[in-house]
Amino acid sequence: MLIIGSHVSYTKDKQLLGSLEEALSYGANTFMFYTGAPQNTKRYKIDAALTKEAILKMDENNIKLENIIVHAPYIINLANDDENKYDFSIRFLKEEIKRCEEIGIKYMVLHPGSHVGLGIERGILNIINALNIVLKESHNVIILLETMAGKGTEIGSNFSEIKKIIDGIDKENLIGVCMDTCHLNDSGYDISNFDNVLEEFDNIIGLSYLKCIHVNDSKNACGMRKDRHENIGYGTIGFDNLLKVLYHEKLENIPKILETPYILDKAPYKEEIEMIRLKKFNENLK
């Protein structure tokens, strides 16, 4: 069964229930959200009653809580060892994990970090050290390192860098990977030969670590390292190539999440999910 959804909102008033209702309006059977604004530290207390109501409604709609994804805030950077910023990132990530545990979320996607001129090797060591500190207090939330486009000083734009981080983690049962098709394309992986990309991933990291896929088209040619998402079928990766990712037999039980741009200030996810299910490109989407 295709497990497909998108990024959705998470508001103070409705929290997980509101996120679920938005996802259902798109025809989704999974979704991803931030537990608060990704650019700041303002957070509202988790409402247990709303969480319980949401989980009951998930059961009614055959949606598994284990397939729901949280994305860590962008302001967390574990690669930069500036003392104040590093301590902040560790502390804030710990708090986000506790929020996930309170809701019952299993997976949190995290951008590995940017080394800001320190160098890749030092940045990787910083990430490993920070994650070991953070995961020491985590019981069951699995951090998924996202594959990155390679913009600026980002770490994680190739599988070998991700592998180095994983190899340094003490609690390896609490670490995994989230692929992003736009990021893969922009970092130089050819999605038109996705079988080869997946084989390389398996050889370097191992498919057992792959727990989530962000499915996005790209505005950029392969290898441009720019990270500019495009709507499904309207970019350089193309609809048919993305369908091969979405319906790949080795990825059947992995949640696929859309993070494509809004069209005329409106989320396109209902229409994109529909054309993915129908396997028919909607040329009138934009």
C-alpha positions in Angstrom: 0.0 0.0 0.0 1.2 3.5 -0.9 1.8 5.5 2.3 1.5 9.1 1.0 1.0 12.5 2.6 2.4 16.0 2.9 3.6 18.6 5.3 0.7 20.0 7.3 0.2 22.7 9.9 0.2 22.2 13.7 -1.7 24.9 15.6 -2.2 25.8 19.3 -5.9 25.2 19.2 -6.2 21.8 17.5 -2.6 20.4 17.5 -2.4 16.8 16.3 -6.1 16.6 15.6 -5.9 19.6 13.3 -2.9 18.2 11.5 -4.8 14.9 10.9 -7.9 16.7 9.7 -5.8 18.7 7.2 -4.1 15.5 6.0 -7.5 13.8 5.5 -8.7 16.7 3.5 -5.9 16.0 1.0 -6.7 12.3 0.8 -3.5 11.4 2.7 -2.8 8.4 4.9 0.3 10.0 6.6 1.6 13.5 7.3 4.5 15.5 8.6 4.5 18.5 10.9 6.6 20.8 13.1 5.5 20.8 16.8 6.0 24.6 16.6 7.4 27.3 14.3 10.6 26.0 12.7 12.3 29.4 13.0 11.8 30.0 16.7 11.5 28.4 20.1 7.9 29.3 20.9 6.0 26.1 21.9 2.6 25.4 23.2 1.9 22.7 25.8 0.9 19.4 24.3 -2.8 18.8 24.9 -3.3 15.1 25.8 -7.0 15.2 25.1 -6.5 16.5 21.6 -3.8 13.8 21.0 -6.1 11.1 22.2 -8.9 12.3 20.0 -6.5 12.4 17.0 -5.3 8.9 17.6 -8.9 7.6 17.8 -9.7 9.3 14.5 -6.5 7.9 12.9 -7.7 4.4 13.9 -11.0 5.1 12.2 -9.2 6.1 9.0 -6.6 3.3 9.0 -3.7 5.7 9.7 -0.9 4.4 11.8 0.7 6.8 14.3 4.1 5.1 13.6 3.9 6.5 10.1 3.5 10.1 11.2 6.6 12.2 10.9 7.8 15.3 12.9 10.4 17.6 11.4 13.0 19.2 13.7 13.2 23.0 13.6 15.6 24.6 11.1 17.3 26.6 13.8 19.0 23.5 15.2 22.5 23.2 13.9 24.6 20.4 15.5 27.6 20.9 13.2 28.5 24.4 14.5 30.5 24.1 17.7 30.1 27.8 18.7 29.5 27.1 22.4 26.3 29.1 22.8 24.7 27.9 19.5 25.9 24.3 20.1 24.4 24.1 23.6 21.2 25.7 22.4 20.8 23.2 19.6 21.4 20.2 21.9 19.0 21.6 24.5 16.3 22.5 22.0 16.5 19.1 20.2 16.1 17.3 23.5 12.9 19.3 24.1 11.6 18.5 20.7 12.2 14.8 21.3 10.3 15.0 24.6 7.4 16.6 22.7 7.4 13.7 20.2 7.5 11.2 23.0 4.5 12.9 24.7 2.5 12.7 21.4 3.7 9.2 20.6 5.7 10.1 17.5 8.3 7.5 16.4 10.3 9.4 13.8 11.8 12.9 13.7 13.6 14.2 10.6 16.7 16.3 11.2 18.9 18.3 8.9 22.4 17.1 9.9 23.8 20.7 10.1 26.1 23.2 8.4 29.8 23.3 9.4 29.9 27.1 8.8 33.5 27.0 7.6 34.8 24.6 10.3 35.3 21.8 7.7 33.2 18.7 7.0 35.2 16.4 9.3 35.0 18.6 12.3 31.3 19.3 11.5 30.6 15.5 11.4 32.3 15.0 14.7 30.3 17.8 16.2 27.0 16.2 15.0 28.0 12.8 16.3 28.9 14.2 19.7 25.7 16.2 20.0 23.5 13.3 18.8 25.1 11.0 21.4 24.3 13.5 24.1 20.7 13.9 22.9 19.9 10.2 22.3 21.2 9.3 25.7 18.0 10.6 27.1 15.7 9.4 24.3 13.8 6.1 24.7 12.1 5.5 21.4 12.2 8.5 19.1 14.3 7.8 16.1 16.3 10.6 14.5 16.2 10.5 10.7 19.1 12.3 9.1 17.9 14.0 5.9 19.9 13.8 2.7 20.8 17.4 1.8 21.3 19.3 -1.4 24.8 20.5 -0.5 24.0 24.2 -0.4 26.6 26.3 1.4 28.3 24.3 4.0 25.6 21.7 4.5 26.7 18.3 5.7 24.9 15.2 4.4 24.8 15.8 0.7 26.3 12.4 -0.1 25.7 8.9 1.4 29.2 8.6 2.8 28.8 11.7 5.0 25.5 10.3 6.4 27.2 6.9 7.0 30.1 8.5 8.9 27.6 10.1 11.3 25.6 6.8 11.7 28.8 4.9 12.5 29.6 7.3 15.4 26.2 6.9 17.1 26.1 4.9 20.3 22.4 4.0 20.1 22.3 2.9 16.5 18.7 1.7 17.0 17.7 5.4 17.4 19.2 6.7 14.1 17.9 6.4 10.5 17.7 8.3 7.2 15.2 10.4 5.4 15.8 10.7 1.6 14.7 13.9 -0.2 14.4 13.5 -3.9 14.9 17.2 -4.7 18.0 17.2 -2.4 19.3 14.0 -4.0 18.9 15.5 -7.5 20.5 18.9 -6.5 23.5 17.1 -4.8 24.2 15.1 -8.0 22.3 11.8 -7.7 20.4 10.9 -10.9 16.8 10.1 -10.0 16.2 8.9 -13.5 18.4 5.9 -12.5 16.8 5.5 -9.1 17.6 1.8 -8.9 21.3 2.7 -9.1 20.8 5.4 -6.4 19.0 3.0 -4.1 21.7 0.3 -4.7 24.4 2.8 -3.8 22.5 3.8 -0.7 22.1 0.2 0.3 25.8 -0.6 -0.3 27.0 2.5 1.7 24.4 2.9 4.5 21.9 0.0 4.2 18.2 0.1 3.3 17.2 -0.9 6.8 18.1 2.7 7.9 15.7 4.3 5.4 12.5 5.2 7.2 11.0 8.2 5.3 11.2 9.8 1.9 10.4 13.5 1.0 9.1 13.4 -2.5 9.7 16.7 -4.3 10.5 17.7 -7.8 13.3 20.2 -8.4 13.7 23.5 -10.1 17.4 22.7 -10.7 19.5 20.6 -13.0 21.2 17.6 -11.3 24.2 18.6 -9.3 23.4 22.3 -8.9 23.4 22.2 -5.1 20.7 24.8 -4.7 17.7 23.1 -2.9 14.7 24.6 -4.7 11.6 22.4 -4.6 9.2 22.2 -7.4 5.7 20.7 -7.7 5.4 17.1 -8.7 6.0 16.6 -12.4 6.9 20.3 -13.1 10.6 20.1 -12.4 13.8 18.6 -13.8 13.2 15.2 -12.1 9.8 14.6 -13.8 6.6 12.9 -13.0 7.5 9.4 -14.3 10.8 9.3 -12.4 9.1 10.4 -9.2 6.4 7.6 -9.7 9.3 5.1 -9.8 10.4 6.3 -6.4 6.9 6.4 -4.9 6.0 2.9 -6.1 9.4 1.2 -5.8 8.8 -2.3 -4.4 11.6 -2.0 -1.9 10.1 1.2 -0.4 6.5 0.0 -0.1 6.2 0.4 3.7 8.0 3.7 3.9 6.0 7.0 4.4 6.4 9.4 1.5 5.9 13.1 2.3 5.3 16.0 -0.2 6.9 19.3 0.6 6.1 21.0 -2.7 5.5 24.8 -3.1 2.1 26.3 -2.7 0.3 27.4 -5.9 -1.4 30.8 -5.7 -1.1 30.7 -1.9 -2.9 27.3 -1.8 -1.6 23.9 -0.8 -1.4 21.7 -3.9 -1.3 18.4 -1.9 -4.8 17.1 -2.6 -4.3 17.4 -6.4 -0.7 16.1 -6.2 -1.8 13.0 -4.1 -4.7 12.4 -6.5 -2.4 12.4 -9.6 0.1 10.2 -7.8 -2.6 7.7 -6.9 -4.0 7.8 -10.5 -0.5 7.7 -11.9 -1.6 10.4 -14.3 0.1 13.8 -14.5 -2.1 16.8 -14.1 -0.8 19.4 -16.5 -3.4 21.9 -15.3 -2.2 22.1 -11.7 -0.2 25.3 -12.3 
